[in-house]
Amino acid sequence: MFGHNAREAKSIFNAGLLKTFGKLSQPDIDRIDGRPERLIFELVEQYGWNEDVSKQKTEAFELKLSIGETTPTNELPAEVGS
């Protein structure tokens, strides 16, 4: 993932979570543990977004990380019809 070894990729992913998704606590991030599918679940739980929106946010987050940037959640793709 992201062209780094697995440990480094997980560290980058987790650090990006802290900058991007302010409602996630350190225990949430520990549970996510670098797994995008777990991030989707946590976004549904913490932000109240449906699964499709959470998946879009996760994909946008991963794309931004892959190019070395993080963006606050309000600038990630919005829910359709919002």
DOKEFI-389931 format. One record per atom (N, C-alpha, C): x, y, z; residue in one letter. Coordinates in steps of 0.02 Angstrom, whole numbers, plus 50000, padded with zeros to 5 digits. Atoms other than C-alpha are relative to their C-alpha. Layout:
<atoms>
+-------+-------+-------+---------+
:     X :     Y :     Z : residuo :
+-------+-------+-------+---------+
:     X :     Y :     Z :       A :
...
+-------+-------+-------+---------+
</atoms>
This chain:
<atoms>
+-------+-------+-------+---------+
:     X :     Y :     Z : residuo :
+-------+-------+-------+---------+
: 50043 : 49941 : 50000 :       M :
: 50000 : 50000 : 50000 :       M :
: 50045 : 50062 : 50000 :       M :
: 49966 : 49936 : 50005 :       F :
: 50064 : 50174 : 49951 :       F :
: 50074 : 49995 : 49982 :       F :
: 49931 : 50007 : 50018 :       G :
: 50231 : 50103 : 49892 :       G :
: 50048 : 49997 : 50058 :       G :
: 49957 : 50005 : 49940 :       H :
: 50297 : 50081 : 50069 :       H :
: 49993 : 49930 : 50028 :       H :
: 50010 : 50064 : 49968 :       N :
: 50325 : 49929 : 50175 :       N :
: 49938 : 50003 : 50044 :       N :
: 50065 : 50003 : 49965 :       A :
: 50172 : 49872 : 50272 :       A :
: 49999 : 50040 : 50064 :       A :
: 49998 : 49964 : 49936 :       R :
: 50223 : 49945 : 50440 :       R :
: 49999 : 50076 : 49989 :       R :
: 49998 : 49928 : 50016 :       E :
: 50264 : 50115 : 50366 :       E :
: 49934 : 50023 : 49971 :       E :
: 50064 : 49982 : 50030 :       A :
: 50104 : 50115 : 50263 :       A :
: 49946 : 50007 : 50053 :       A :
: 50050 : 49997 : 49946 :       K :
: 49999 : 50080 : 50418 :       K :
: 50011 : 50063 : 50042 :       K :
: 49984 : 49939 : 49961 :       S :
: 50088 : 50221 : 50512 :       S :
: 49976 : 50062 : 49963 :       S :
: 50021 : 49942 : 50040 :       I :
: 50055 : 50344 : 50369 :       I :
: 49924 : 50004 : 49999 :       I :
: 50073 : 50004 : 50001 :       F :
: 49873 : 50287 : 50358 :       F :
: 49972 : 50026 : 50065 :       F :
: 50025 : 49980 : 49934 :       N :
: 49845 : 50307 : 50545 :       N :
: 50013 : 50074 : 50015 :       N :
: 49986 : 49929 : 49990 :       A :
: 49930 : 50477 : 50552 :       A :
: 49953 : 50044 : 49959 :       A :
: 50046 : 49963 : 50042 :       G :
: 49823 : 50537 : 50408 :       G :
: 49930 : 50001 : 50029 :       G :
: 50066 : 50002 : 49969 :       L :
: 49667 : 50482 : 50501 :       L :
: 49993 : 50055 : 50052 :       L :
: 50002 : 49949 : 49948 :       L :
: 49709 : 50598 : 50645 :       L :
: 49990 : 50069 : 49971 :       L :
: 50006 : 49935 : 50032 :       K :
: 49724 : 50746 : 50526 :       K :
: 49935 : 50009 : 49964 :       K :
: 50056 : 49995 : 50046 :       T :
: 49575 : 50706 : 50417 :       T :
: 49932 : 49991 : 50034 :       T :
: 50064 : 50017 : 49969 :       F :
: 49439 : 50633 : 50528 :       F :
: 50003 : 50016 : 50075 :       F :
: 49993 : 49975 : 49932 :       G :
: 49432 : 50736 : 50688 :       G :
: 49958 : 49965 : 50052 :       G :
: 50041 : 50034 : 49950 :       K :
: 49295 : 50635 : 50770 :       K :
: 50028 : 49932 : 50021 :       K :
: 49970 : 50064 : 49982 :       L :
: 49402 : 50478 : 50773 :       L :
: 50049 : 50009 : 50057 :       L :
: 49955 : 49998 : 49942 :       S :
: 49488 : 50449 : 50939 :       S :
: 50058 : 49952 : 49988 :       S :
: 49943 : 50045 : 50005 :       Q :
: 49653 : 50360 : 50965 :       Q :
: 49977 : 49927 : 50006 :       Q :
: 50024 : 50070 : 49999 :       P :
: 49560 : 50200 : 51018 :       P :
: 49965 : 49980 : 49935 :       P :
: 50030 : 50014 : 50066 :       D :
: 49459 : 50212 : 50855 :       D :
: 50054 : 49983 : 49949 :       D :
: 49945 : 50009 : 50047 :       I :
: 49619 : 50228 : 50756 :       I :
: 50037 : 49934 : 50013 :       I :
: 49969 : 50065 : 49983 :       D :
: 49695 : 50081 : 50850 :       D :
: 49958 : 49942 : 49974 :       D :
: 50044 : 50053 : 50027 :       R :
: 49542 : 49976 : 50801 :       R :
: 50004 : 49997 : 49924 :       R :
: 49996 : 49998 : 50073 :       I :
: 49555 : 50032 : 50620 :       I :
: 50064 : 49966 : 49977 :       I :
: 49936 : 50034 : 50011 :       D :
: 49738 : 49978 : 50620 :       D :
: 50021 : 49996 : 49927 :       D :
: 49978 : 49998 : 50069 :       G :
: 49771 : 50031 : 50441 :       G :
: 49955 : 49964 : 49950 :       G :
: 50045 : 50038 : 50043 :       R :
: 49623 : 49934 : 50370 :       R :
: 49943 : 50044 : 49973 :       R :
: 50052 : 49958 : 50028 :       P :
: 49512 : 50033 : 50250 :       P :
: 49929 : 49975 : 50014 :       P :
: 50067 : 50027 : 49986 :       E :
: 49364 : 49916 : 50277 :       E :
: 49977 : 50016 : 50071 :       E :
: 50016 : 49982 : 49931 :       R :
: 49372 : 49953 : 50463 :       R :
: 49987 : 50075 : 50005 :       R :
: 50012 : 49928 : 50001 :       L :
: 49383 : 50140 : 50428 :       L :
: 49928 : 50014 : 49978 :       L :
: 50069 : 49991 : 50023 :       I :
: 49219 : 50128 : 50331 :       I :
: 49951 : 49989 : 50058 :       I :
: 50043 : 50015 : 49943 :       F :
: 49136 : 50048 : 50483 :       F :
: 50002 : 50056 : 50052 :       F :
: 49993 : 49947 : 49949 :       E :
: 49205 : 50180 : 50602 :       E :
: 49968 : 50066 : 49977 :       E :
: 50030 : 49939 : 50025 :       L :
: 49148 : 50323 : 50489 :       L :
: 49924 : 49996 : 50004 :       L :
: 50072 : 50010 : 49992 :       V :
: 48972 : 50251 : 50488 :       V :
: 49981 : 50012 : 50073 :       V :
: 50014 : 49994 : 49929 :       E :
: 48977 : 50240 : 50678 :       E :
: 50010 : 50070 : 50027 :       E :
: 49982 : 49936 : 49970 :       Q :
: 49062 : 50406 : 50719 :       Q :
: 49968 : 50061 : 49966 :       Q :
: 50026 : 49943 : 50037 :       Y :
: 48995 : 50520 : 50582 :       Y :
: 49926 : 49992 : 49981 :       Y :
: 50069 : 50012 : 50018 :       G :
: 48827 : 50438 : 50549 :       G :
: 49988 : 49998 : 49925 :       G :
: 50007 : 50005 : 50073 :       W :
: 48862 : 50427 : 50362 :       W :
: 49977 : 49930 : 49983 :       W :
: 50018 : 50068 : 50021 :       N :
: 48787 : 50282 : 50267 :       N :
: 50063 : 49966 : 49971 :       N :
: 49942 : 50038 : 50022 :       E :
: 48903 : 50146 : 50203 :       E :
: 50029 : 50025 : 49934 :       E :
: 49976 : 49975 : 50065 :       D :
: 48913 : 50215 : 50025 :       D :
: 50040 : 50064 : 50008 :       D :
: 49964 : 49937 : 49988 :       V :
: 48964 : 50388 : 50085 :       V :
: 50065 : 49987 : 50036 :       V :
: 49939 : 50017 : 49964 :       S :
: 49089 : 50314 : 50207 :       S :
: 50051 : 49968 : 49955 :       S :
: 49954 : 50031 : 50048 :       K :
: 49163 : 50210 : 50067 :       K :
: 50030 : 50053 : 49954 :       K :
: 49974 : 49945 : 50042 :       Q :
: 49179 : 50366 : 49956 :       Q :
: 50053 : 50040 : 50038 :       Q :
: 49953 : 49961 : 49959 :       K :
: 49264 : 50461 : 50097 :       K :
: 50065 : 49962 : 50010 :       K :
: 49941 : 50042 : 49990 :       T :
: 49382 : 50315 : 50129 :       T :
: 50042 : 49997 : 49936 :       T :
: 49964 : 50002 : 50063 :       E :
: 49428 : 50301 : 49945 :       E :
: 50034 : 50066 : 49985 :       E :
: 49971 : 49934 : 50010 :       A :
: 49458 : 50489 : 49933 :       A :
: 50060 : 50010 : 50048 :       A :
: 49946 : 49995 : 49951 :       F :
: 49564 : 50481 : 50092 :       F :
: 50061 : 49960 : 49976 :       F :
: 49945 : 50042 : 50023 :       E :
: 49669 : 50337 : 50022 :       E :
: 50035 : 50032 : 49939 :       E :
: 49971 : 49968 : 50059 :       L :
: 49694 : 50429 : 49857 :       L :
: 50043 : 50059 : 50021 :       L :
: 49961 : 49942 : 49977 :       K :
: 49751 : 50587 : 49945 :       K :
: 50063 : 49978 : 50036 :       K :
: 49940 : 50025 : 49966 :       L :
: 49870 : 50487 : 50054 :       L :
: 50051 : 49975 : 49949 :       L :
: 49955 : 50029 : 50050 :       S :
: 49942 : 50400 : 49901 :       S :
: 50040 : 50054 : 49963 :       S :
: 49964 : 49945 : 50032 :       I :
: 49991 : 50570 : 49830 :       I :
: 50032 : 50047 : 50052 :       I :
: 49965 : 49964 : 49947 :       G :
: 50055 : 50632 : 49998 :       G :
: 49964 : 50060 : 50028 :       G :
: 50036 : 49942 : 49973 :       E :
: 49917 : 50750 : 50051 :       E :
: 49941 : 49975 : 50042 :       E :
: 50060 : 50014 : 49962 :       T :
: 49778 : 50750 : 50181 :       T :
: 49956 : 50062 : 49999 :       T :
: 50049 : 49945 : 50006 :       T :
: 49621 : 50856 : 50176 :       T :
: 49947 : 49990 : 50053 :       T :
: 50055 : 50007 : 49953 :       P :
: 49490 : 50892 : 50308 :       P :
: 49939 : 49967 : 49968 :       P :
: 50057 : 50038 : 50026 :       T :
: 49333 : 50786 : 50290 :       T :
: 49950 : 50044 : 49963 :       T :
: 50049 : 49958 : 50035 :       N :
: 49228 : 50935 : 50236 :       N :
: 50019 : 50014 : 49929 :       N :
: 49979 : 49990 : 50068 :       E :
: 49330 : 50943 : 50076 :       E :
: 50001 : 49934 : 49961 :       E :
: 50004 : 50064 : 50035 :       L :
: 49312 : 50757 : 50035 :       L :
: 49931 : 49996 : 49967 :       L :
: 50064 : 50003 : 50035 :       P :
: 49169 : 50703 : 49921 :       P :
: 49940 : 50000 : 50047 :       P :
: 50061 : 49994 : 49959 :       A :
: 49000 : 50750 : 49992 :       A :
: 49950 : 49947 : 49980 :       A :
: 50053 : 50047 : 50014 :       E :
: 48851 : 50637 : 50003 :       E :
: 49958 : 50025 : 49943 :       E :
: 50042 : 49982 : 50057 :       V :
: 48749 : 50636 : 49844 :       V :
: 49934 : 50027 : 50027 :       V :
: 50062 : 49970 : 49979 :       G :
: 48599 : 50750 : 49865 :       G :
: 50007 : 50047 : 50060 :       G :
: 49990 : 49955 : 49943 :       S :
: 48677 : 50854 : 50005 :       S :
: 50001 : 50071 : 49977 :       S :
+-------+-------+-------+---------+
</atoms>
